[in-house]
Amino acid sequence: MLLFVLKRLAQSVLVMLVVALIAFALFRYVGDPINNMVGQDTTLAQREALRQQLGLNDPFFVQFARFIGNALQGDFGQSYRLRQPVDMLLAQRFPATFELSLVSAVMALAIGVPMGVYTALNRKGILSRAFMTLSLIGISLPTFLIGILLILVFGVILRWLPTFGRGDVVHIGWWTTGFLTESGLKSLIMPAITLAIFQMTLIVRLVRAEMLEVLRTDYVKFARARGLRSRTINFQIALKNTLVPVMTIIGLQIGSIIAFAIITESVFQWPGMGLLFIQAIENVDIPVMAAYLLLIAFIFVVINLTVDILYFVVDPRLRVQR
C-alpha cells in the first residue's frame, strides 16, 4: 500500500511540473502585459524599466525556475492588472468557487446515481425512458444556454431568483460563505443547477451502462439461482460492483466541475476563480492565469490520487495483484 501511494505521489509531482511548464510557456507568448499596465504617455525607457523590474527580460528557464520556486512557497507574484498578490486574489475568490462546485457535485451525485440505478432496473418503464430522454437533452445543451434559459425563466419572467452575483455573505475569518444568508442561498440555486446538469446527465448514463453490464455477469445469475431476493442482488451485489469502476469517472467529474465553473461564473457573474481567470485572459495577466491553471491541476491531481487510493482499498483484485 505504501509503495503504491509513493508511486502515485511521484507521478503527481511529475504531472504538476509538466502542467506548470506548459502553462508558463503558453502564457509567455500570449501578449505583452506591459501594454495593459501603462498608459500611452509612458516612455520606452519607463517600459523597459518596468519590464526589467518584473523580470520579463530574463531567459525563459530562469523565469520558470523562479516561478516554481516561488509557487512552492505559495507566492505566485503580483497581478499585473490589479497590482495585488495573486495568492491573496485566489484566496478571496476560492470560497465562492468551492461552494458552487460543492453544491453542484452533491446535486449531481444525489440525483444522478439513483436515476441511473432506476433506469437500469426498469429499462422498459415509461419513467425510465423519460429520464433517458431528459439526460440526452441535458448532455446536448451547452452550459451557457442552460444558464441563460434559467435566468430568463426564473430571474426575468417569474422574478423568483437573482440573476447575477453571490448575494450577501458572512465572513468567518478569511472565509466567506453564502450558506448563512437568504440572498446567498437564492443566488446559489441557478448557478448550481446550471453547473450540475451536464455532470448529472453524464453520471446517469454511466451508472446505467455499468449497472446493466454487472447485471449480466455470472455471479449475479448465480445469486438469482440461489434464490436471493432481488433487493439484495440489485443493491448489495450489483450496485456495489457498479460503483467500483464508476468511482474513477465520478472523481474526474468532480474535478471538472471546479475547472469548468468558468462558463457558469461568467454567465451569472459569480465572483469566483473562474471569473477572475476570464478577466485575466482579457488583460493578459500572466501570473493570475498561470497560478489558476496550476491550482486546477493540483485539484485534479489530489482528486485522482484520492480516487486511486479508494479504488485500491475497495477493489480486492488490486490488492491481490500487489
DOPAVO-742445 format. One line per field, with one value per residue (C-alpha): x, y negated, z; residue in three letters; residue number from 0. Coordinates in pm, whole numbers, padded with zeros to 5 digits, m for minus. Layout:
N
xx	(X;...)
yy	(Y;...)
zz	(Z;...)
resn	(ALA;...)
resi	(NUM;...)
***
This chain:
322
xx	(00000;00280;00468;00150;00094;00458;00444;00128;00283;00587;00359;00160;00471;00575;00229;00238;00579;00463;00144;00341;00585;00309;00107;00407;00532;00191;00122;00469;00374;00009;00083;00276;00147;00331;00079;m00202;m00012;00095;m00066;00004;00223;00470;00815;01016;01266;00989;00850;01193;01248;00913;00997;01330;01161;00916;01193;01044;01386;01532;01573;01271;01405;01524;01172;01025;01260;01177;00806;00834;01046;00800;00499;00639;00633;00278;00396;00262;00375;00162;m00130;m00030;m00381;m00486;m00137;m00220;m00062;m00208;m00235;m00450;m00676;m00722;m00789;m01059;m01227;m01180;m01472;m01724;m01598;m01572;m01928;m02069;m01875;m01963;m02338;m02325;m02132;m02366;m02666;m02524;m02441;m02759;m02980;m02762;m02677;m03036;m03167;m02900;m02986;m03359;m03326;m03108;m03354;m03663;m03535;m03875;m04065;m04215;m04042;m03705;m03748;m03840;m03525;m03307;m03466;m03405;m03047;m02989;m03123;m02916;m02592;m02655;m02734;m02438;m02389;m02416;m02750;m02892;m02783;m02938;m03267;m03279;m03211;m03487;m03748;m03675;m03497;m03668;m04016;m04100;m03854;m03807;m03429;m03147;m02986;m02625;m02384;m02341;m02578;m02496;m02212;m02091;m01721;m01576;m01212;m01075;m01356;m01677;m01994;m02338;m02492;m02593;m02793;m03120;m02996;m02679;m02881;m03113;m02819;m02663;m02960;m02944;m02563;m02553;m02826;m02657;m02324;m02476;m02699;m02427;m02244;m02570;m02680;m02336;m02347;m02698;m02589;m02264;m02425;m02698;m02447;m02229;m02531;m02663;m02319;m02297;m02648;m02539;m02242;m02229;m02210;m02536;m02703;m02569;m02711;m03052;m03028;m02960;m03290;m03161;m03406;m03399;m03336;m03027;m02896;m02960;m02831;m02584;m02418;m02483;m02475;m02159;m01974;m02116;m01974;m01619;m01538;m01776;m01578;m01290;m01514;m01708;m01381;m01280;m01623;m01594;m01263;m01412;m01693;m01432;m01240;m01541;m01713;m01562;m01861;m02118;m01939;m01921;m02293;m02404;m02116;m02033;m01729;m01516;m01182;m01327;m01442;m01104;m00937;m01154;m01069;m00701;m00714;m00872;m00591;m00302;m00248;00007;00066;m00307;m00353;m00055;m00149;m00509;m00415;m00160;m00423;m00675;m00409;m00330;m00700;m00721;m00405;m00533;m00871;m00706;m00472;m00763;m00970;m00675;m00629;m01003;m01005;m00715;m00899;m01239;m01128;m00970;m00833;m00580;m00461;m00415;m00215;00007)
yy	(00000;m00242;m00167;m00225;m00566;m00671;m00574;m00779;m01075;m01067;m01062;m01351;m01564;m01494;m01592;m01918;m02007;m01937;m02141;m02429;m02422;m02415;m02690;m02915;m02858;m02928;m03246;m03384;m03431;m03535;m03907;m04188;m04257;m04590;m04735;m04671;m04811;m05151;m05437;m05575;m05851;m05607;m05638;m05346;m05387;m05355;m05049;m04888;m04968;m04806;m04503;m04470;m04508;m04226;m04001;m03971;m04018;m03710;m03386;m03157;m02884;m03142;m03283;m02932;m02826;m03144;m03076;m02717;m02822;m03093;m02866;m02607;m02884;m02985;m03300;m03343;m03700;m04009;m04057;m04285;m04430;m04461;m04511;m04269;m03937;m03654;m03418;m03674;m03715;m03338;m03307;m03574;m03402;m03039;m03019;m03124;m02864;m02594;m02643;m02649;m02335;m02155;m02213;m02118;m01796;m01689;m01766;m01573;m01267;m01270;m01279;m01111;m00784;m00696;m00786;m00568;m00273;m00317;m00333;m00019;00181;00057;00038;00053;m00173;m00499;m00693;m00538;m00641;m00991;m01006;m00892;m01149;m01425;m01308;m01320;m01675;m01778;m01638;m01802;m02156;m02392;m02506;m02875;m02816;m02636;m02926;m03186;m02993;m02967;m03340;m03416;m03198;m03226;m03560;m03776;m03631;m03486;m03702;m03434;m03430;m03687;m03679;m03761;m03790;m03592;m03778;m03864;m03667;m03608;m03641;m03363;m03459;m03478;m03251;m03395;m03189;m03250;m02946;m03154;m03424;m03406;m03607;m03394;m03073;m03214;m03336;m02989;m02794;m02875;m02859;m02528;m02376;m02502;m02351;m02024;m01938;m01825;m01623;m01471;m01351;m01201;m01016;m00884;m00729;m00598;m00433;m00283;m00133;00013;00146;00326;00476;00604;00750;00970;01122;01483;01413;01213;01501;01743;01524;01534;01911;01940;01765;01440;01153;00908;00620;00793;00872;00525;00311;00523;00707;00528;00168;00225;00365;00095;m00189;m00050;m00149;m00446;m00587;m00691;m00874;m01045;m01168;m01321;m01479;m01645;m01791;m01908;m02083;m02309;m02353;m02419;m02654;m02929;m02936;m02931;m03203;m03418;m03379;m03457;m03696;m03470;m03620;m03306;m03199;m03123;m03480;m03602;m03379;m03516;m03872;m03778;m03646;m03969;m04173;m03930;m03893;m03610;m03547;m03500;m03274;m03053;m03031;m02941;m02658;m02531;m02532;m02346;m02090;m02045;m01985;m01724;m01553;m01538;m01401;m01142;m01035;m01003;m00804;m00571;m00501;m00439;m00216;m00019;00015;00109;00349;00663;00774;00486;00583;00947;00838;00619)
zz	(00000;00093;m00229;m00429;m00265;m00313;m00680;m00731;m00546;m00774;m01080;m00936;m00889;m01249;m01376;m01181;m01327;m01681;m01634;m01486;m01777;m02040;m01873;m01823;m02180;m02335;m02143;m02206;m02571;m02525;m02540;m02383;m02030;m02021;m02267;m02017;m01721;m01855;m02041;m02385;m02245;m02091;m02248;m02385;m02103;m01843;m02020;m02026;m01658;m01566;m01781;m01602;m01263;m01340;m01467;m01815;m01977;m01808;m02006;m02017;m01790;m01537;m01522;m01498;m01220;m01029;m01080;m00949;m00652;m00554;m00614;m00372;m00111;m00204;m00379;m00734;m00778;m00829;m01063;m01350;m01365;m01000;m00853;m00569;m00468;m00675;m00378;m00197;m00502;m00533;m00159;m00186;m00483;m00379;m00128;m00395;m00644;m00379;m00251;m00603;m00701;m00377;m00414;m00783;m00714;m00432;m00652;m00948;m00736;m00525;m00835;m01099;m00919;m00813;m01160;m01322;m01098;m01158;m01537;m01531;m01321;m01511;m01867;m02037;m01799;m01915;m01640;m01731;m02093;m01981;m01764;m02055;m02285;m02033;m01984;m02359;m02372;m02070;m02211;m02550;m02439;m02382;m02024;m02109;m02285;m01981;m01762;m01992;m02005;m01625;m01595;m01846;m01677;m01306;m01297;m01560;m01615;m01272;m01073;m00811;m00803;m00850;m01193;m01100;m00811;m00494;m00265;00096;00252;00607;00687;00902;00932;00576;00450;00309;00285;00139;00311;00613;00434;00242;m00055;m00065;m00085;m00351;m00558;m00542;m00680;m01053;m01092;m00905;m01121;m01437;m01339;m01215;m01511;m01752;m01484;m01358;m01703;m01764;m01432;m01509;m01837;m01693;m01389;m01609;m01854;m01577;m01387;m01695;m01752;m01395;m01404;m01696;m01513;m01400;m01026;m01043;m01232;m00971;m00692;m00860;m00897;m00523;m00457;m00312;m00303;m00590;m00349;m00212;m00559;m00700;m00415;m00217;m00507;m00837;m00716;m00509;m00809;m01033;m00825;m00829;m01192;m01177;m00884;m01109;m01355;m01077;m00926;m01258;m01295;m00954;m01064;m01392;m01204;m01045;m01368;m01591;m01349;m01567;m01803;m01525;m01330;m01644;m01718;m01363;m01281;m00990;m00810;m00816;m00955;m01297;m01348;m01226;m01485;m01768;m01666;m01650;m02008;m02130;m01969;m02035;m01660;m01683;m01306;m01244;m01547;m01462;m01093;m01174;m01410;m01161;m00887;m01108;m01199;m00829;m00753;m01031;m00907;m00548;m00660;m00885;m00606;m00362;m00613;m00686;m00316;m00266;m00573;m00424;m00092;m00240;m00516;m00363;m00704;m00700;m00352;m00460;m00765;m00548)
resn	(MET;LEU;LEU;PHE;VAL;LEU;LYS;ARG;LEU;ALA;GLN;SER;VAL;LEU;VAL;MET;LEU;VAL;VAL;ALA;LEU;ILE;ALA;PHE;ALA;LEU;PHE;ARG;TYR;VAL;GLY;ASP;PRO;ILE;ASN;ASN;MET;VAL;GLY;GLN;ASP;THR;THR;LEU;ALA;GLN;ARG;GLU;ALA;LEU;ARG;GLN;GLN;LEU;GLY;LEU;ASN;ASP;PRO;PHE;PHE;VAL;GLN;PHE;ALA;ARG;PHE;ILE;GLY;ASN;ALA;LEU;GLN;GLY;ASP;PHE;GLY;GLN;SER;TYR;ARG;LEU;ARG;GLN;PRO;VAL;ASP;MET;LEU;LEU;ALA;GLN;ARG;PHE;PRO;ALA;THR;PHE;GLU;LEU;SER;LEU;VAL;SER;ALA;VAL;MET;ALA;LEU;ALA;ILE;GLY;VAL;PRO;MET;GLY;VAL;TYR;THR;ALA;LEU;ASN;ARG;LYS;GLY;ILE;LEU;SER;ARG;ALA;PHE;MET;THR;LEU;SER;LEU;ILE;GLY;ILE;SER;LEU;PRO;THR;PHE;LEU;ILE;GLY;ILE;LEU;LEU;ILE;LEU;VAL;PHE;GLY;VAL;ILE;LEU;ARG;TRP;LEU;PRO;THR;PHE;GLY;ARG;GLY;ASP;VAL;VAL;HIS;ILE;GLY;TRP;TRP;THR;THR;GLY;PHE;LEU;THR;GLU;SER;GLY;LEU;LYS;SER;LEU;ILE;MET;PRO;ALA;ILE;THR;LEU;ALA;ILE;PHE;GLN;MET;THR;LEU;ILE;VAL;ARG;LEU;VAL;ARG;ALA;GLU;MET;LEU;GLU;VAL;LEU;ARG;THR;ASP;TYR;VAL;LYS;PHE;ALA;ARG;ALA;ARG;GLY;LEU;ARG;SER;ARG;THR;ILE;ASN;PHE;GLN;ILE;ALA;LEU;LYS;ASN;THR;LEU;VAL;PRO;VAL;MET;THR;ILE;ILE;GLY;LEU;GLN;ILE;GLY;SER;ILE;ILE;ALA;PHE;ALA;ILE;ILE;THR;GLU;SER;VAL;PHE;GLN;TRP;PRO;GLY;MET;GLY;LEU;LEU;PHE;ILE;GLN;ALA;ILE;GLU;ASN;VAL;ASP;ILE;PRO;VAL;MET;ALA;ALA;TYR;LEU;LEU;LEU;ILE;ALA;PHE;ILE;PHE;VAL;VAL;ILE;ASN;LEU;THR;VAL;ASP;ILE;LEU;TYR;PHE;VAL;VAL;ASP;PRO;ARG;LEU;ARG;VAL;GLN;ARG)
resi	(0;1;2;3;4;5;6;7;8;9;10;11;12;13;14;15;16;17;18;19;20;21;22;23;24;25;26;27;28;29;30;31;32;33;34;35;36;37;38;39;40;41;42;43;44;45;46;47;48;49;50;51;52;53;54;55;56;57;58;59;60;61;62;63;64;65;66;67;68;69;70;71;72;73;74;75;76;77;78;79;80;81;82;83;84;85;86;87;88;89;90;91;92;93;94;95;96;97;98;99;100;101;102;103;104;105;106;107;108;109;110;111;112;113;114;115;116;117;118;119;120;121;122;123;124;125;126;127;128;129;130;131;132;133;134;135;136;137;138;139;140;141;142;143;144;145;146;147;148;149;150;151;152;153;154;155;156;157;158;159;160;161;162;163;164;165;166;167;168;169;170;171;172;173;174;175;176;177;178;179;180;181;182;183;184;185;186;187;188;189;190;191;192;193;194;195;196;197;198;199;200;201;202;203;204;205;206;207;208;209;210;211;212;213;214;215;216;217;218;219;220;221;222;223;224;225;226;227;228;229;230;231;232;233;234;235;236;237;238;239;240;241;242;243;244;245;246;247;248;249;250;251;252;253;254;255;256;257;258;259;260;261;262;263;264;265;266;267;268;269;270;271;272;273;274;275;276;277;278;279;280;281;282;283;284;285;286;287;288;289;290;291;292;293;294;295;296;297;298;299;300;301;302;303;304;305;306;307;308;309;310;311;312;313;314;315;316;317;318;319;320;321)
***
